[in-house]
Amino acid sequence: MTAAQRREQLLEIARELFAERGFEGTSVEEIAARAGVSKPVVYEHFGGKEGAYAVVVDRETQTLHNAVRSALTTPGAGARETLERGAMALLEYIERCPDGFKILSRDPLSSASEGQPHGSFASILSDIAVQVEDLLADEFTKTGHDPKFAPLYAQALVGLVAQTGQQWLDTREPERAVVARHLINLAWNGMAHLQPEPRLIIEVIDKRRAAGQSDEEARSNLRRALAN
């Protein structure tokens, strides 16, 4: 095993242990034992569990940010489609990277001890919410609402998806698309106008795209269908 391969192996094992036991509950001895190496090998690569934890957190943060950023900057997407794709991106991350999500959302992140990497799940979500603010501000301006409240609504929307995602992580029921439909139903329509059988417009757009329509055609046809 090359040095790079060993480093990746140790990171995978550390990621699993941090997800299972948290930062405080994980030791260099456990990382080394599960990898079948001696403790000095772990210290050589990371300088201790703090170094390994910092790399794991940084990687997971970047993965989550990149997924959500890509969803929120979908070319040609309107406000609702963008919100749907953002919600789906966060849920997809939770489903694909459950260990990473457990690490990011675990309490010790928000109360880092000496030597432990600082940061919090709240700050990660806040960064994502900042990306939603401009979108909501534009939508508020179009609909006659005060855009100065966009940051408040952005935080609420991101928190809604993230909090639900934390609970959904443990059960994985119902399936991700169903969870997203109901989250968007609440976020977009509000309690007073909930739809009994909600659907995501991105499911329609993506289906038509797969059938050969361009994104512009798919969105145009959908807008006409929703208007009728």
N, C-alpha and C positions, 0 to 999 in steps of 0.2 A: 504494500500500500504506500503510495507516494505521500509526501507531507500534505499536499492539497487534499487528497482523498481522506487522509486521517482527520484533517481539520473538519471536513464536511461530515464525517462519521460522528465525531465528537459533538458537533453542533446539533445533529439530528437527535442524538441520545440526550443531550442537555435539554433540547426543546421538549422532548417527551417527559423528562423528569420535572422540569419547571411547570409543565401543564398539569402533571399528576399531583405534585407536592408543593408547588410554589417556590419562590426564591429561598425563603428561610428553611424550608424542609428538604432542600436539595444540597448535597455535599459533593466536593471534588472526588471523594472516595467512591461515591455511588456512580458518578459519571465514568470514572476510570474503570471500575469493576464491570459495568455493563458493556463497556467498549473492549474489555479484555486487555487493558494496558495499565501501566503504573501511573501513580499520581503525577510524577514529574512530567509526563507527556502532556497532561492537561495543562499544567502550569506553563510548559514551554509554548503551547499554542495560544493561551488566553491569559496567563498570569493569575489564574484562579477562576472561581465560579462567577465573580463579578464581571470579568471580561467576557466570558461565554454568554452570560445573561444579556449584556449590553449588545452583543452582536445579534443574538436571537431577537431581542425586542426591536432593534433597528431594522432587521430584515422584515419582520412581520408588519411593522409600521409602514414601511415603504410599499410592501405588497398591497396592504389595505388601501393606502393613499392612492397608489397608481390605479387600482381597479376602480375606485370611486371617481377619481379625476377623469379617467377615460370615459366612464358612463355619463358624467355631468357635462362633458364637452362633445357629445355626439353631434356631428354636423347636421344642421337642418332640423333638429328636434325642437318641439315646442316645450312649454313649461311642464305640462303634465307628463309627456313622454320622458323628459329629462328626470323628473322626480321618480318615475317608475324605474328607469334604468339605474338610478342611484340606489334606490331601495333594493333592487335585485342584485346589484353589485355587492352590497354589504351582506346580504343573505347568502350569496354565492360564496363569499369569502368565509363566512361562518361554517358553511357546509363543507367546503373544500379544505379549510385549514382550521379544524376545531381546536387543535392544540395551540395554534397561534392566537386564536381568539380568546381562549382561556387565559393565556399568559397576559395578553393586553388588558383584559377586563378584570383581572384578579386584583383584589384590594391592595396588596403591598405596593403596586405601582403608584398608588396615590399617596403613599406614606413611606417613601423611600428612606431606608436607613443609611447610616454612614457607609460609604463604599458601594452602595447599590445605585444603579443608574436611575436618574430622576425622570419624571414624566408621569403622566396619568392618562387613563382611558378617557377621562373627561376632556383633557387637552387635545387628544387625538380627535375626538368627536367635534370639538370646537373648531379645529382646523378644517374639518370636512364641512361644517356648517358655514364657515366663511365662504366656501365655494358655492353654497346654495343662496347666499344673500343677494347677489346681483340678479340671479334668476328671479327670485321672489320680488325684488324691488321693481324690476321691469314689469312683472305681472301685476303688481299692486298699482303701478302707475297707469297701466292700460285699463284696469277695472275701477279706478277712482278711489283706491285706498291709499293711505299714507305710507309711502315707501320707507319712512324712518323706522317702522316697526318690522321691517324685513329681517333684521338680525334676530329678533325675539322669535319670530315664526320659524326661522331657519334652525335655531337651536332646538325648538320644540319638535320639529319634523325629524331631525336626525336622532334626537333622543327617543322618539317614539319607535323608530325602526331598531335602534341599538338595544333598547330595553326589551323589546319583544324578542329580538334575536337571542339575547342571553337566556331567556326562558325556553325558546325554541331549540336551542343547542342541546338541551337535555332530553328532549322528546323526539325531535325531528318529525313531528306530526302537528298539523297536516303538512303536505309537501310544500316545498319552497314557493312555488307559484301561487298556491292558495293563500299562504301567509301574506305574500306581496299584494294580492288582490284586495284582501281585507284591510291591510294597512293603508293602501292608497285610497280605498273606499272611505275610510275615516279621515285621512289627511286631506283629500281633495273635495269630498262631498260634505263632510261634517256630520255630526250626529243627527241633525235635523233632516238631512237628505240622503241617508244611507240607502244604497241599492241592495235589494234582497239577494241578488245574484251578481255580485260585482265581477268585472273583468278588467284585464289590463289591455290598454291600447297597443302596447308593445308586442303583445302576443299576436295581434292581428297584423301589425306592420311587419313583424319578422316572418310570419307565415306567408304574406304576400311577396315579401322579398325573396323567400325561398322558391316561390312559384315563378320568379323571373321579373317581377315588377321592380322598377327603380325605387329608391327610398322616397323620392319626391312624388312619384305616382302613388305609392302605397299610402303616404300621408294624406295626399289630396283626396284619394278615394275614401279614406277613413273619415276625414272631416265631413265629406258629403253625407256619408252614412250616418254619422252621429247627428248631423243637422236635421235629418229626416225623422 
